[in-house]
Amino acid sequence: MPVTGSAAPEGSGGLPAGAVPWLHDLGRMVGRHLYRPAYRVRVAGMERVPRTGPVVLVANHSTMIEPQLLFGLVPRRSVFLVKDEMFGAVAGPWLRRIGQVPVTRGAADRTALTTATGVLSAGGLVGVFPEGTRGAGEVASAHHGAAWLVRNSGAVVQPVVVRGTLRPPELPRRRLRPAVDVVAGEPFTLEVGRGRSGLAEATEHIRAALADLVSRVDAARHSDREEKQ
């Protein structure tokens, strides 16, 4: 199974207007270490993440922990699309200063997508949770935002999976410091056709690639548990 790796050299990705680079980097450091006392965080495949150039990172989403872990562990500056409700809370000003972008869920938020496209045009990395809302993290469905960004920027798609933040339903209570796996798959290029049909086809390609990575990580975790029993 994956083991914790060290961060690679910083990429030269862009940040949105109003972001404070040193606060962004401080936030990454916090995200990298915040959950270490509660979880055994195991990282694999981060060497696959392109260090320069536009990248759309797609990830599964089960809890509020995944975005913070990914923000800290992705080996270059990253700008995530974050539900706009978070920006109305105390964390709002902090999120803006570290370069995160508010997005309205369940709607075609052109402002968020235009901001994200600007980041990609500057050679940055934008993180998207295609499922849109928290669930089991198995990526049974996906929205078109990631495909739209790829079509309008020519960015590479980078799938990343986080598993272990949810307590398994068969366990009556959470284990002490359970293992959480953060695994980056192989990046890939994607031709996105015109119109809604092109977006739908590309979205399904992204969803399937991410769901396949989830399945492979889950199988490895299950094998790990059986070996230890």
C-alpha positions as CSV (number, residue, x, y, z in Angstrom):
1,M,0.0,0.0,0.0
2,P,1.1,3.6,-0.3
3,V,3.5,5.2,2.1
4,T,4.0,8.8,2.9
5,G,6.2,10.6,0.5
6,S,8.0,14.0,0.5
7,A,6.8,17.0,-1.4
8,A,8.4,17.7,-4.8
9,P,9.7,21.1,-6.0
10,E,7.1,23.9,-6.3
11,G,5.4,24.5,-9.6
12,S,5.0,27.9,-11.2
13,G,1.2,27.8,-11.3
14,G,-0.9,31.0,-11.1
15,L,-3.2,32.2,-8.3
16,P,-6.4,34.2,-8.7
17,A,-6.4,38.0,-8.3
18,G,-6.4,38.9,-4.6
19,A,-4.6,35.8,-3.4
20,V,-1.6,36.3,-1.1
21,P,1.1,33.8,-2.2
22,W,2.8,33.5,1.2
23,L,-0.6,32.9,2.9
24,H,-1.3,30.3,0.3
25,D,1.9,28.5,1.0
26,L,1.2,28.7,4.8
27,G,-2.2,27.2,4.2
28,R,-0.6,24.3,2.3
29,M,1.7,23.7,5.2
30,V,-1.2,23.6,7.6
31,G,-3.2,21.2,5.3
32,R,-0.2,18.9,5.1
33,H,0.1,18.4,8.8
34,L,-3.4,19.2,10.3
35,Y,-4.8,15.7,10.3
36,R,-1.6,13.7,11.0
37,P,-2.5,13.3,14.7
38,A,-6.0,11.9,13.8
39,Y,-5.1,9.7,10.8
40,R,-2.2,7.7,9.4
41,V,-2.0,9.5,6.1
42,R,-0.4,7.5,3.3
43,V,0.5,9.2,0.1
44,A,1.3,7.6,-3.3
45,G,1.7,8.7,-6.9
46,M,2.2,12.4,-6.3
47,E,5.3,12.3,-8.5
48,R,2.8,11.8,-11.4
49,V,1.3,15.3,-10.9
50,P,2.7,17.6,-13.6
51,R,4.8,20.3,-11.9
52,T,4.2,23.0,-14.5
53,G,1.5,23.8,-17.0
54,P,-2.3,23.9,-16.7
55,V,-3.8,21.0,-14.8
56,V,-7.4,20.2,-13.8
57,L,-7.2,18.0,-10.7
58,V,-10.3,15.9,-10.2
59,A,-11.0,14.2,-6.8
60,N,-13.7,12.2,-5.0
61,H,-15.5,13.9,-2.1
62,S,-16.8,12.1,1.1
63,T,-16.1,14.6,3.9
64,M,-14.7,18.1,4.5
65,I,-11.3,16.5,5.1
66,E,-10.4,15.7,1.5
67,P,-10.1,19.3,0.3
68,Q,-7.8,20.3,3.1
69,L,-5.6,17.2,2.7
70,L,-5.3,17.7,-1.0
71,F,-4.5,21.3,-0.6
72,G,-1.6,20.4,1.6
73,L,-0.4,17.3,-0.2
74,V,-0.6,18.2,-3.9
75,P,3.1,19.1,-4.8
76,R,2.4,22.5,-6.3
77,R,0.2,25.5,-5.6
78,S,-3.5,24.6,-6.2
79,V,-6.7,26.5,-6.6
80,F,-9.9,24.6,-5.6
81,L,-13.5,25.4,-6.5
82,V,-15.1,25.6,-3.0
83,K,-18.9,25.7,-2.4
84,D,-19.9,29.4,-1.9
85,E,-21.6,28.7,1.5
86,M,-18.1,28.4,2.9
87,F,-17.3,32.0,2.0
88,G,-20.1,33.4,4.0
89,A,-18.6,31.9,7.2
90,V,-15.7,33.0,9.3
91,A,-13.3,31.2,6.9
92,G,-14.4,33.2,3.9
93,P,-11.7,35.9,3.9
94,W,-9.0,33.3,4.6
95,L,-10.2,31.2,1.7
96,R,-10.0,34.1,-0.7
97,R,-6.6,35.1,0.5
98,I,-5.2,31.7,0.0
99,G,-6.6,31.7,-3.6
100,Q,-9.7,29.5,-3.4
101,V,-12.6,30.2,-5.7
102,P,-16.3,30.2,-4.6
103,V,-18.7,28.2,-6.8
104,T,-22.5,28.0,-6.7
105,R,-23.5,24.3,-6.5
106,G,-26.1,23.0,-8.8
107,A,-25.7,25.9,-11.3
108,A,-23.5,26.8,-14.2
109,D,-21.4,29.3,-12.3
110,R,-19.7,31.2,-15.1
111,T,-17.9,33.6,-12.8
112,A,-16.1,30.7,-11.0
113,L,-15.3,28.9,-14.2
114,T,-14.0,32.1,-15.8
115,T,-11.7,32.7,-12.8
116,A,-10.5,29.1,-12.9
117,T,-9.8,29.4,-16.6
118,G,-7.7,32.4,-15.9
119,V,-5.7,30.4,-13.4
120,L,-5.2,27.6,-15.9
121,S,-4.2,30.1,-18.7
122,A,-1.4,31.3,-16.3
123,G,-0.2,27.7,-16.0
124,G,-1.9,26.9,-12.7
125,L,-3.6,23.9,-11.2
126,V,-7.3,23.9,-10.5
127,G,-9.0,21.3,-8.3
128,V,-12.5,20.2,-8.9
129,F,-14.8,17.7,-7.1
130,P,-16.9,16.5,-10.0
131,E,-19.6,14.9,-7.8
132,G,-20.5,18.4,-6.6
133,T,-21.6,17.3,-3.1
134,R,-20.3,15.0,-0.4
135,G,-21.3,11.4,-0.6
136,A,-19.7,8.0,-0.4
137,G,-16.9,9.2,-2.6
138,E,-17.4,6.4,-5.2
139,V,-18.1,8.9,-8.1
140,A,-21.3,7.5,-9.3
141,S,-22.2,10.8,-11.0
142,A,-20.4,13.9,-12.1
143,H,-21.1,17.5,-13.2
144,H,-19.7,19.2,-16.3
145,G,-17.4,21.8,-14.7
146,A,-14.1,19.8,-15.0
147,A,-14.8,19.0,-18.7
148,W,-15.7,22.6,-19.4
149,L,-12.4,23.8,-17.9
150,V,-10.5,21.2,-20.0
151,R,-12.2,22.3,-23.2
152,N,-11.5,26.0,-22.5
153,S,-7.9,25.6,-21.4
154,G,-6.4,22.5,-22.9
155,A,-5.4,21.4,-19.4
156,V,-4.2,17.9,-18.5
157,V,-6.6,15.9,-16.3
158,Q,-5.1,14.6,-13.0
159,P,-7.2,12.1,-11.0
160,V,-6.6,11.9,-7.3
161,V,-8.4,9.7,-4.8
162,V,-8.7,10.0,-1.0
163,R,-10.1,7.0,0.9
164,G,-10.5,6.3,4.6
165,T,-12.0,9.5,5.9
166,L,-15.4,7.8,6.4
167,R,-15.9,5.2,9.1
168,P,-16.6,1.8,7.4
169,P,-20.3,1.0,8.1
170,E,-19.5,-2.5,9.4
171,L,-17.5,-1.0,12.2
172,P,-19.4,0.2,15.4
173,R,-16.8,3.0,16.0
174,R,-13.8,4.5,14.3
175,R,-10.5,2.9,14.8
176,L,-7.7,4.9,16.6
177,R,-5.8,6.8,13.9
178,P,-7.2,4.9,10.9
179,A,-5.3,4.8,7.6
180,V,-6.2,7.4,5.0
181,D,-4.8,6.9,1.5
182,V,-4.2,9.8,-0.9
183,V,-3.4,8.3,-4.3
184,A,-2.7,10.2,-7.6
185,G,-3.4,8.3,-10.7
186,E,-1.9,8.8,-14.2
187,P,-2.7,12.2,-15.7
188,F,-4.3,12.2,-19.2
189,T,-5.2,14.5,-22.0
190,L,-8.8,14.7,-23.1
191,E,-10.4,16.1,-26.3
192,V,-13.7,17.7,-25.4
193,G,-16.1,17.9,-28.3
194,R,-18.5,20.8,-29.0
195,G,-21.8,21.5,-27.3
196,R,-23.5,19.7,-24.4
197,S,-22.9,16.3,-26.0
198,G,-19.2,16.9,-26.1
199,L,-19.2,18.0,-22.4
200,A,-21.4,15.0,-21.4
201,E,-19.0,12.5,-23.2
202,A,-15.9,14.1,-21.6
203,T,-17.5,14.2,-18.2
204,E,-18.3,10.5,-18.3
205,H,-14.7,9.8,-19.3
206,I,-13.5,11.8,-16.3
207,R,-16.0,10.2,-14.0
208,A,-15.1,6.7,-15.1
209,A,-11.4,7.3,-14.7
210,L,-11.9,8.6,-11.2
211,A,-14.3,5.8,-10.2
212,D,-11.8,3.2,-11.5
213,L,-9.1,4.7,-9.4
214,V,-11.4,4.6,-6.4
215,S,-12.1,1.0,-7.0
216,R,-8.4,0.1,-7.3
217,V,-7.6,2.0,-4.1
218,D,-10.5,0.3,-2.2
219,A,-9.3,-3.1,-3.4
220,A,-5.8,-2.5,-2.2
221,R,-7.1,-1.2,1.2
222,H,-9.3,-4.3,1.5
223,S,-6.3,-6.6,0.7
224,D,-4.3,-4.7,3.4
225,R,-7.0,-5.3,6.0
226,E,-7.2,-9.0,5.2
227,E,-3.5,-9.5,5.5
228,K,-3.5,-7.9,8.9
229,Q,-6.3,-10.1,10.3
